[in-house]
Amino acid sequence: MYHGDDAYMWEENRTKKYKGIDIIEFYQKEAIKRKNTIPKKTFYNRFLKIGDHIMISKPYEEKFEEKRYKISLYELLKNVYYEEVFGINISSKRKKEVYRNNISFENFTIGDIVLATSPGFHIQGAIRHAAIFDSGRYHGSVDDECLLTAEPNKGVIYESIRFYHENFGEAWGLYVPNTTLQQRIAVVDELAKHIGERYYWSAHKSNSKVWYCSLIPWRGYYKITGIDIDYNDGYWVLPIDIFMSEYTEVFEYSRG
């Protein structure tokens, strides 16, 4: 059953495609994702914590006391060495760990979000990296550069699935329910206009001239749909904030 803009697209596109996206396939995968939704609480014990508290990005507020798994980046940093948080181990000669996962992109559709992390403390929060999926650039290969994100010294770029498989021990696939195919295409089209623009991780999320990884999906959805997938409306929007958002659902997961 199609409604609103999607119903119009269906009637107008006799080829059953909209801007190159197979409409039938899109809705089949959406149905699979709804069926395969994984409760977020399943993963709370996998995140970096002090006691029972998950690291998020906004200074602690009293209203969060009722849920013990929420704590701020500020509160967490008071309890760890800064060398650990920033990934600086000057005195350590340990061999760099290799992390891998095998997250499947079979059920990803345009506009879906991939989040990835590996063990250790990260200034980005409990989850290290984020990107948005552009199905128009995916042709079934792990080497397809179809994940739109931002990286230091590179700015806004497309990365391959292989990069996520070979650099992170865990990865999640999330989607934003109740958004149409037309909206998701518009989100990706808007973000793709900014390829090559500057990376600056400490910028306020309202600064439209610079980017960091999790700012990519947040800004796209906020600008096109008005949906704010930042869990706590903080100064930054970190990958963990997108995970914790009430407007996102997990449908895929892999742990190496």
N, C-alpha and C positions, 0 to 999 in steps of 0.2 A: 504494500500500500504506500503510495507516494502523496505528499502533501505540499502545498505552497509552491515555492520556486522549483522544487524537485519534480512535482507533478507537471509543471509547465515544461521543464526540460524534457521530460519523458515524452510528452505529446509532440514536441517540436523536433525532436531528434529521432527520425525514423531509423537511423543507423544504430540506434541504441548506444551512442557515444556522446559525451559532452566534453568538448575541448580535449579530445584524445583519450578520455577516461571511459572505460567500459562501465556503463551504468548498472547493468545486471550484476557484474562481478563486484562492483563497489558495495551494493546492498547485500549480496551474499556474504561478503567478508564482514560487513557490519553485524549481520546476524550471528556469525561465528564469534565475533568479539564479545557481543552481549552474552552469549552462552558461556564463553570461557573467561568471564571476568573473575579476577583473583582478588579477594579481599585484601586491602592494604595492610591490615593488622597482621597478616601472615608474615610480613617482612620486618616488623618493628624490631625484632631481636637481631636482625642482620645489620642494623645500622650502628654507626659509632655512637657510643653513649657514655655518659658518666652516671653510674647508677642505673636508674630506669629512664634516663632522659635522652631523647634524640636531639642532635644538634640542628637548630634551624637558624634563621638569619636576623630576627628582630630582637632588640633588647627585651628582656623579660617583662611581662605584664601580669598583673594579678589575675586577670580573667583566664589565664592559661593554667592556673593552679589545679583546676578540676581534672585536667588530663595530665597524668604524671610523665607521659612520654615526650612532652614538649618543653624545651628549654632554649635559651637564646645562644647565639654564637658568642656573645660577650660573656655570658655566664660560663660557658664551656672553656673559653680561652683562659679564664682565671685558674683553671685546674690542670693545664697541660703546658709543656715546654713549647715556646714559640718555634724552636727549631723543628719540633715534630709537626706542628701545624703547617708551617710553610714548606715542609718537605726538605729542610736543610739538615743534613747529618754530617757536619764537618768532621767529627772525630770518628765516624763509622767507616769501616772498609768492607762492609758486607756487600756481597754480590747482589746486584739488582734483581729483584724477584720478577718472574715472568707470569703474567696473568692472562687467562684466556676464558672466553665463553663461546657459546654457539647459538646465540639467539636467532630464531627463525624469523624471516621477513615475509613468509608466505601469506600471512593474513594482514599485513600492513596495508593501509590505504593512504592516499594522499593526505597530508596534514597530520599524520600520526607522529607521536613524539617518542624518541628513544633516549633513555637515561642510562648512564653507565658509571661504574665505580670499581675500585679495588681496595684491598685492606689498607688501613693506616689512617692517620689524621690528615684532613685536607682543608685548606682555607675555604674551599668552595662549599663545605658542609658535608653531610653524610653521603652525598652522591656527587661525583666529581664532574660529570660531563653531560651535555644535553645537545640534541639536534632535532630537526624536523624532517620528515620523510617526504621526498619528492618522487612519486611513483612514475612520473614522466621520464625520469632518468634511470629507472630501474628496469633491467632486462634479464634478471635472473642470475646475475653473477655477483660474487662477493666483491669483485673489483669495480663494480659500478659505483661511480661517485654520485650518490643520490641522497646523502644526508647533509642538509644545510645547517651550518653552525658557524662559530667564530673561534679563532685560535690566536694566541699571542704571536706577534711578528708576522701574521698572515692575514688577519682581519676576517671578514665574512667569506667563507669558502664552502665548497662541497667536499665531503670526505667519503671514503669508501666504507662499505660494510666490513671489509677485511680489517680496516683500522680498528673498528669496535670489537671485532672478534679477538684480535691479537693483542690488545692493550688493556683490557679490563676483565676482571674476574667475575663481574656480575653485570647484567643488563636487563632493562625492563622496556616493554612496549606499552605505551599509554595512548588513549584517544580521548577526544572531547565529545561526549555524547550530546545528542540534540543539536548538532551542527550539520548543515546540509553539505552535499557534495559541492555545490556552487560556492559556498562559503569557504570550504577547505581549499579549493583551487585558488580562490582569491587570496587566501592567507599565504600560500606558497608563492603565488605570482608576485605579491607585494614584497615579500622577503627577498626574492631572487633579484629584485632591482638593486639591492644593496651589496651585491658581490664586490669584494675588494675594499669595502669601507673599513675604517680603523677599529682595532680591538683596544678596549680600555676597561679592565676588569673592575676598577673601583668607582666607575661613574654611576651617578644616580640613574635609576631605570627610566626616568623621564627624559634623559638626554638622548635626543634622537639622532645625534651625529656619531655616536660610538656604540660599540657592541661587545658583548661577551656571550658565551655559548647559550646559557639559559635565557638570555634576553631575546634570542631569536624567536623561539616559539611563543614566549609571553607577549612580545610586542606585536607579532603577527595576529594572534587571536584577539588581542585587546583592540587593535586598530580596526580590524575587519568586522568582528562580531560583537565587540563590547564586552566579551567575557574575560574576566580577570582571573587567570589561572595562577596568580601569586597567592599562596595560601594565607600569608599573614600581612600582606600589604606593607612590606618593609621597604627600607631604603634600596636594597637590591632585591632581585628575584633570583634565588639560587635553585639549582636542580632539585634539592630536597623540598623546596617550596612548591614546585610544580607537582612533585609526587604527592605531597600532602593535600593539595587542593581538592576541594569538594567537587570541582568541575572536571576532574580527570579520573579515568578508570584504567586499571592495569589489566591487560589482556594477554601479555606475553612475558616470559621470564626465563633467563638462563643463568646458571651459576657453574663456573668452571670447576 
